[in-house]
């Protein structure tokens, strides 16, 4: 099972690194967390501020709306294809 960290802990770490109180390497070594993970926390914190780390499996706030629209677009395209096939089938049956 993979290790999870509290939102407050991630924000605290990101702030320390952003404010140059600690480096990614020192945090990684101190807390035994891989450097890429710590770097991602800092990057996400810089991009989203305190709204970052919204929870397990949730997307970043700035990407959630875009993802929802992409999923809806995909679903609507699939519906159009189904309706086209049905229309073609119905047209053949009429003849």
N, C-alpha and C positions, 0 to 999 in steps of 0.2 A: 504494500500500500504506500502510495506516495505521501510525503509530508506536506502538510498545509500550514500556513501562517496567518495570523490574525491581520486584519486590515490595518489596525493601529500600529502593529509592529512593522509592517511593510512601509507605511508612511513615515514612521520614525527613522527607519534606515535610509529611505530615499532623501529625507530632509538632511540627515547628517552628511550624506555624500554630496548633495547639492550645495550645502553650505560649506563644503570643503573641511568639515570637522574630521571626516574619516574617508579613506579611499575604498574603492570597490574591493580591492585585494584584501585589505585589512578586515573589512566586514565579512567577506567570504571566508577568510581563515578563522576569525573569531567565532562566528556562528555556524561554521561548517555548511555553508550554502554555496552552491556553484556560482562562479563569477557571471555567467550569462543570465542566470535568474536575477541576481542582484542588479545587474545592468538593465534588465527589462523592467524591474520595479521602478528604477530611477527614470527611465525613459517614459513609462506610462504615467508616473507622477508628474513629470514635467509637462506632459501633454494634457492631462485631465485635472490636475490639481487634487483637491480633496474628494472629488467625485469618483476617483479611481478605485479599483479593487472592489467592484460592486458585489462580489460574492461568488460562490461556487458555480462555475460554468456559465456565468453571465458575461455577456460581451461588454466591451468598454462602452461607456455612455455615448461617445462620439460616433461609434460604429453600429450601435444597436438599431437605430432608425434606418440606416442604409441597408443593413442586413435584412431587416423586415421587408423593406421595399423590394429588394432583390428576390426574396423568397416569394412574395406575392406576384411579382412579374413572371417568375418561373412557372408558378401555378397557373396563372392566366394564359400563358403561352401553351401549356399542356391542354388546358380546356379548349382553346381555339383549335388545336390539332384534332382533338376528339370530335368537336363539332363539325369540322371539315370532313372528317372520315364518315361521320353519320350522314351528313348532307349528301355525300357522294353515294353512299349505300342506299339512302332513301331515293335518290334520283334514279339509280339502277333498278330498284324494285318497282318504281312507277312505270318504267318502260316495259 
